[in-house]
Amino acid sequence: MMPFSIAAARRTVEVTPADHPDLPLWLVNLATSLRARYVRGGSLADLDEGVAHAERAVAATPADHADRPTHLSNLGQMRHA
């Protein structure tokens, strides 16, 4: 099931415009799925890709947005893995 969910999350990110307000959420979803696959399989490529998407989520979230602390926390968890 995980390969399908990662593929769907990737596709969602690909078709979402860069200025769409939900893009950071979709990026976090993809990053979280990749981290879960890293934990299960140990592929550093999954972890690296997940960190990159988490970084994009933080960058795409305004500093005063209510979700920014959550996105920063997710990024920290990704880097800690």
N, CA, C and O atoms as a GROMACS GRO file, in nm:
protein
  324
    1MET      N    1   0.081  -0.120   0.000
    1MET     CA    2   0.000   0.000   0.000
    1MET      C    3   0.086   0.127   0.000
    1MET      O    4   0.049   0.227  -0.061
    2MET      N    5   0.200   0.123   0.068
    2MET     CA    6   0.282   0.242   0.078
    2MET      C    7   0.330   0.294  -0.058
    2MET      O    8   0.327   0.415  -0.079
    3PRO      N    9   0.376   0.208  -0.151
    3PRO     CA   10   0.418   0.262  -0.281
    3PRO      C   11   0.307   0.340  -0.351
    3PRO      O   12   0.333   0.441  -0.415
    4PHE      N   13   0.183   0.292  -0.338
    4PHE     CA   14   0.072   0.365  -0.399
    4PHE      C   15   0.051   0.500  -0.332
    4PHE      O   16   0.030   0.600  -0.399
    5SER      N   17   0.057   0.503  -0.199
    5SER     CA   18   0.033   0.629  -0.129
    5SER      C   19   0.145   0.730  -0.158
    5SER      O   20   0.118   0.849  -0.170
    6ILE      N   21   0.267   0.682  -0.171
    6ILE     CA   22   0.377   0.772  -0.205
    6ILE      C   23   0.361   0.823  -0.347
    6ILE      O   24   0.382   0.941  -0.374
    7ALA      N   25   0.323   0.736  -0.438
    7ALA     CA   26   0.300   0.779  -0.576
    7ALA      C   27   0.187   0.881  -0.584
    7ALA      O   28   0.197   0.980  -0.656
    8ALA      N   29   0.081   0.858  -0.510
    8ALA     CA   30  -0.031   0.952  -0.510
    8ALA      C   31   0.011   1.086  -0.449
    8ALA      O   32  -0.027   1.192  -0.499
    9ALA      N   33   0.089   1.082  -0.342
    9ALA     CA   34   0.136   1.205  -0.279
    9ALA      C   35   0.229   1.281  -0.372
    9ALA      O   36   0.222   1.404  -0.381
   10ARG      N   37   0.316   1.210  -0.443
   10ARG     CA   38   0.405   1.275  -0.539
   10ARG      C   39   0.325   1.343  -0.649
   10ARG      O   40   0.352   1.457  -0.686
   11ARG      N   41   0.226   1.272  -0.700
   11ARG     CA   42   0.142   1.327  -0.808
   11ARG      C   43   0.068   1.451  -0.760
   11ARG      O   44   0.055   1.549  -0.833
   12THR      N   45   0.018   1.446  -0.637
   12THR     CA   46  -0.052   1.562  -0.581
   12THR      C   47   0.040   1.683  -0.576
   12THR      O   48   0.000   1.793  -0.614
   13VAL      N   49   0.163   1.663  -0.530
   13VAL     CA   50   0.260   1.773  -0.523
   13VAL      C   51   0.291   1.824  -0.664
   13VAL      O   52   0.301   1.945  -0.686
   14GLU      N   53   0.306   1.733  -0.759
   14GLU     CA   54   0.339   1.772  -0.897
   14GLU      C   55   0.232   1.860  -0.960
   14GLU      O   56   0.265   1.953  -1.033
   15VAL      N   57   0.105   1.832  -0.934
   15VAL     CA   58  -0.003   1.906  -1.000
   15VAL      C   59  -0.052   2.027  -0.921
   15VAL      O   60  -0.136   2.102  -0.970
   16THR      N   61   0.000   2.046  -0.801
   16THR     CA   62  -0.043   2.159  -0.719
   16THR      C   63   0.042   2.281  -0.754
   16THR      O   64   0.165   2.273  -0.749
   17PRO      N   65  -0.021   2.393  -0.788
   17PRO     CA   66   0.055   2.514  -0.819
   17PRO      C   67   0.141   2.559  -0.700
   17PRO      O   68   0.103   2.539  -0.584
   18ALA      N   69   0.256   2.618  -0.729
   18ALA     CA   70   0.351   2.659  -0.624
   18ALA      C   71   0.290   2.758  -0.526
   18ALA      O   72   0.334   2.764  -0.411
   19ASP      N   73   0.192   2.834  -0.569
   19ASP     CA   74   0.132   2.933  -0.480
   19ASP      C   75   0.002   2.885  -0.414
   19ASP      O   76  -0.068   2.963  -0.350
   20HIS      N   77  -0.029   2.757  -0.430
   20HIS     CA   78  -0.152   2.703  -0.369
   20HIS      C   79  -0.134   2.694  -0.218
   20HIS      O   80  -0.031   2.647  -0.171
   21PRO      N   81  -0.235   2.740  -0.142
   21PRO     CA   82  -0.219   2.741   0.004
   21PRO      C   83  -0.206   2.602   0.068
   21PRO      O   84  -0.158   2.591   0.181
   22ASP      N   85  -0.248   2.498  -0.001
   22ASP     CA   86  -0.238   2.363   0.056
   22ASP      C   87  -0.108   2.291   0.019
   22ASP      O   88  -0.084   2.180   0.067
   23LEU      N   89  -0.026   2.351  -0.066
   23LEU     CA   90   0.098   2.284  -0.107
   23LEU      C   91   0.184   2.242   0.012
   23LEU      O   92   0.232   2.129   0.012
   24PRO      N   93   0.206   2.326   0.113
   24PRO     CA   94   0.287   2.280   0.226
   24PRO      C   95   0.232   2.153   0.292
   24PRO      O   96   0.308   2.066   0.333
   25LEU      N   97   0.102   2.144   0.303
   25LEU     CA   98   0.040   2.024   0.362
   25LEU      C   99   0.068   1.901   0.277
   25LEU      O  100   0.100   1.795   0.330
   26TRP      N  101   0.055   1.916   0.146
   26TRP     CA  102   0.081   1.800   0.058
   26TRP      C  103   0.228   1.761   0.064
   26TRP      O  104   0.261   1.642   0.059
   27LEU      N  105   0.316   1.860   0.076
   27LEU     CA  106   0.459   1.830   0.088
   27LEU      C  107   0.490   1.755   0.218
   27LEU      O  108   0.570   1.661   0.219
   28VAL      N  109   0.426   1.798   0.326
   28VAL     CA  110   0.446   1.729   0.455
   28VAL      C  111   0.394   1.586   0.448
   28VAL      O  112   0.456   1.494   0.500
   29ASN      N  113   0.279   1.567   0.383
   29ASN     CA  114   0.225   1.432   0.368
   29ASN      C  115   0.323   1.341   0.293
   29ASN      O  116   0.346   1.227   0.333
   30LEU      N  117   0.379   1.393   0.186
   30LEU     CA  118   0.476   1.316   0.108
   30LEU      C  119   0.601   1.288   0.192
   30LEU      O  120   0.652   1.176   0.194
   31ALA      N  121   0.650   1.390   0.262
   31ALA     CA  122   0.769   1.372   0.345
   31ALA      C  123   0.746   1.267   0.453
   31ALA      O  124   0.834   1.185   0.479
   32THR      N  125   0.630   1.269   0.515
   32THR     CA  126   0.597   1.174   0.621
   32THR      C  127   0.591   1.031   0.566
   32THR      O  128   0.638   0.937   0.630
   33SER      N  129   0.532   1.016   0.449
   33SER     CA  130   0.525   0.883   0.387
   33SER      C  131   0.664   0.831   0.354
   33SER      O  132   0.693   0.713   0.374
   34LEU      N  133   0.749   0.918   0.303
   34LEU     CA  134   0.886   0.876   0.271
   34LEU      C  135   0.964   0.840   0.396
   34LEU      O  136   1.044   0.746   0.396
   35ARG      N  137   0.942   0.915   0.503
   35ARG     CA  138   1.009   0.882   0.630
   35ARG      C  139   0.964   0.745   0.680
   35ARG      O  140   1.046   0.666   0.727
   36ALA      N  141   0.835   0.718   0.671
   36ALA     CA  142   0.784   0.588   0.714
   36ALA      C  143   0.847   0.475   0.633
   36ALA      O  144   0.881   0.370   0.688
   37ARG      N  145   0.862   0.497   0.503
   37ARG     CA  146   0.924   0.393   0.421
   37ARG      C  147   1.072   0.378   0.456
   37ARG      O  148   1.125   0.267   0.454
   38TYR      N  149   1.138   0.490   0.488
   38TYR     CA  150   1.277   0.483   0.533
   38TYR      C  151   1.288   0.399   0.660
   38TYR      O  152   1.376   0.314   0.670
   39VAL      N  153   1.200   0.423   0.755
   39VAL     CA  154   1.203   0.349   0.882
   39VAL      C  155   1.186   0.200   0.855
   39VAL      O  156   1.251   0.117   0.918
   40ARG      N  157   1.099   0.165   0.763
   40ARG     CA  158   1.074   0.023   0.732
   40ARG      C  159   1.185  -0.041   0.650
   40ARG      O  160   1.221  -0.156   0.672
   41GLY      N  161   1.240   0.036   0.555
   41GLY     CA  162   1.334  -0.024   0.461
   41GLY      C  163   1.477   0.023   0.472
   41GLY      O  164   1.568  -0.044   0.422
   42GLY      N  165   1.499   0.138   0.536
   42GLY     CA  166   1.635   0.186   0.555
   42GLY      C  167   1.698   0.256   0.437
   42GLY      O  168   1.820   0.277   0.436
   43SER      N  169   1.619   0.294   0.336
   43SER     CA  170   1.676   0.361   0.220
   43SER      C  171   1.703   0.508   0.250
   43SER      O  172   1.610   0.585   0.275
   44LEU      N  173   1.831   0.545   0.249
   44LEU     CA  174   1.867   0.685   0.273
   44LEU      C  175   1.812   0.778   0.166
   44LEU      O  176   1.790   0.896   0.192
   45ALA      N  177   1.789   0.726   0.047
   45ALA     CA  178   1.730   0.808  -0.059
   45ALA      C  179   1.590   0.853  -0.019
   45ALA      O  180   1.552   0.967  -0.045
   46ASP      N  181   1.513   0.764   0.045
   46ASP     CA  182   1.380   0.802   0.093
   46ASP      C  183   1.390   0.911   0.199
   46ASP      O  184   1.314   1.008   0.196
   47LEU      N  185   1.483   0.896   0.291
   47LEU     CA  186   1.501   0.996   0.396
   47LEU      C  187   1.544   1.130   0.337
   47LEU      O  188   1.491   1.235   0.374
   48ASP      N  189   1.640   1.127   0.246
   48ASP     CA  190   1.688   1.251   0.183
   48ASP      C  191   1.576   1.322   0.108
   48ASP      O  192   1.561   1.444   0.117
   49GLU      N  193   1.498   1.245   0.035
   49GLU     CA  194   1.387   1.304  -0.040
   49GLU      C  195   1.282   1.360   0.057
   49GLU      O  196   1.227   1.468   0.033
   50GLY      N  197   1.255   1.288   0.164
   50GLY     CA  198   1.160   1.335   0.263
   50GLY      C  199   1.203   1.465   0.326
   50GLY      O  200   1.122   1.555   0.345
   51VAL      N  201   1.331   1.476   0.361
   51VAL     CA  202   1.384   1.599   0.419
   51VAL      C  203   1.369   1.714   0.319
   51VAL      O  204   1.331   1.825   0.358
   52ALA      N  205   1.398   1.689   0.194
   52ALA     CA  206   1.385   1.794   0.092
   52ALA      C  207   1.242   1.844   0.082
   52ALA      O  208   1.219   1.965   0.071
   53HIS      N  209   1.145   1.754   0.086
   53HIS     CA  210   1.005   1.795   0.079
   53HIS      C  211   0.963   1.868   0.206
   53HIS      O  212   0.885   1.964   0.200
   54ALA      N  213   1.012   1.825   0.320
   54ALA     CA  214   0.981   1.894   0.446
   54ALA      C  215   1.040   2.035   0.445
   54ALA      O  216   0.978   2.129   0.495
   55GLU      N  217   1.160   2.050   0.390
   55GLU     CA  218   1.220   2.182   0.378
   55GLU      C  219   1.138   2.272   0.286
   55GLU      O  220   1.119   2.391   0.315
   56ARG      N  221   1.089   2.216   0.176
   56ARG     CA  222   1.003   2.293   0.085
   56ARG      C  223   0.875   2.336   0.155
   56ARG      O  224   0.827   2.447   0.134
   57ALA      N  225   0.820   2.248   0.239
   57ALA     CA  226   0.697   2.281   0.311
   57ALA      C  227   0.720   2.400   0.403
   57ALA      O  228   0.638   2.491   0.410
   58VAL      N  229   0.833   2.400   0.474
   58VAL     CA  230   0.864   2.513   0.562
   58VAL      C  231   0.883   2.640   0.479
   58VAL      O  232   0.831   2.745   0.515
   59ALA      N  233   0.958   2.630   0.371
   59ALA     CA  234   0.984   2.747   0.286
   59ALA      C  235   0.856   2.804   0.226
   59ALA      O  236   0.846   2.925   0.204
   60ALA      N  237   0.758   2.717   0.199
   60ALA     CA  238   0.633   2.761   0.136
   60ALA      C  239   0.530   2.812   0.237
   60ALA      O  240   0.422   2.856   0.198
   61THR      N  241   0.562   2.805   0.365
   61THR     CA  242   0.468   2.846   0.470
   61THR      C  243   0.511   2.982   0.526
   61THR      O  244   0.623   2.995   0.575
   62PRO      N  245   0.423   3.082   0.518
   62PRO     CA  246   0.460   3.214   0.572
   62PRO      C  247   0.498   3.205   0.720
   62PRO      O  248   0.447   3.121   0.794
   63ALA      N  249   0.588   3.292   0.761
   63ALA     CA  250   0.640   3.291   0.898
   63ALA      C  251   0.530   3.308   1.002
   63ALA      O  252   0.543   3.257   1.114
   64ASP      N  253   0.423   3.377   0.968
   64ASP     CA  254   0.316   3.402   1.064
   64ASP      C  255   0.199   3.304   1.051
   64ASP      O  256   0.095   3.323   1.115
   65HIS      N  257   0.214   3.202   0.969
   65HIS     CA  258   0.106   3.105   0.948
   65HIS      C  259   0.097   3.010   1.067
   65HIS      O  260   0.199   2.970   1.124
   66ALA      N  261  -0.024   2.975   1.103
   66ALA     CA  262  -0.047   2.888   1.220
   66ALA      C  263   0.016   2.750   1.204
   66ALA      O  264   0.047   2.685   1.304
   67ASP      N  265   0.035   2.703   1.080
   67ASP     CA  266   0.092   2.569   1.058
   67ASP      C  267   0.244   2.567   1.055
   67ASP      O  268   0.304   2.459   1.054
   68ARG      N  269   0.308   2.682   1.053
   68ARG     CA  270   0.455   2.685   1.041
   68ARG      C  271   0.525   2.609   1.154
   68ARG      O  272   0.617   2.533   1.126
   69PRO      N  273   0.484   2.625   1.281
   69PRO     CA  274   0.551   2.547   1.386
   69PRO      C  275   0.539   2.395   1.363
   69PRO      O  276   0.634   2.321   1.389
   70THR      N  277   0.425   2.351   1.315
   70THR     CA  278   0.407   2.208   1.287
   70THR      C  279   0.501   2.163   1.176
   70THR      O  280   0.562   2.057   1.185
   71HIS      N  281   0.511   2.244   1.071
   71HIS     CA  282   0.600   2.208   0.960
   71HIS      C  283   0.746   2.208   1.004
   71HIS      O  284   0.824   2.123   0.961
   72LEU      N  285   0.782   2.303   1.089
   72LEU     CA  286   0.919   2.304   1.143
   72LEU      C  287   0.945   2.182   1.230
   72LEU      O  288   1.054   2.124   1.225
   73SER      N  289   0.846   2.143   1.308
   73SER     CA  290   0.860   2.024   1.392
   73SER      C  291   0.877   1.898   1.306
   73SER      O  292   0.960   1.812   1.336
   74ASN      N  293   0.797   1.889   1.200
   74ASN     CA  294   0.809   1.775   1.108
   74ASN      C  295   0.947   1.770   1.045
   74ASN      O  296   1.007   1.662   1.032
   75LEU      N  297   0.998   1.886   1.007
   75LEU     CA  298   1.133   1.891   0.949
   75LEU      C  299   1.236   1.843   1.051
   75LEU      O  300   1.328   1.768   1.016
   76GLY      N  301   1.222   1.886   1.175
   76GLY     CA  302   1.313   1.842   1.279
   76GLY      C  303   1.310   1.692   1.299
   76GLY      O  304   1.414   1.629   1.318
   77GLN      N  305   1.191   1.634   1.294
   77GLN     CA  306   1.178   1.489   1.308
   77GLN      C  307   1.241   1.418   1.189
   77GLN      O  308   1.302   1.312   1.205
   78MET      N  309   1.226   1.475   1.071
   78MET     CA  310   1.286   1.414   0.952
   78MET      C  311   1.439   1.415   0.965
   78MET      O  312   1.505   1.316   0.933
   79ARG      N  313   1.494   1.525   1.012
   79ARG     CA  314   1.640   1.535   1.024
   79ARG      C  315   1.695   1.451   1.138
   79ARG      O  316   1.813   1.414   1.137
   80HIS      N  317   1.612   1.421   1.234
   80HIS     CA  318   1.653   1.341   1.348
   80HIS      C  319   1.656   1.191   1.317
   80HIS      O  320   1.724   1.114   1.385
   81ALA      N  321   1.585   1.151   1.215
   81ALA     CA  322   1.572   1.008   1.183
   81ALA      C  323   1.704   0.942   1.152
   81ALA      O  324   1.708   0.822   1.124
   0.00000   0.00000   0.00000
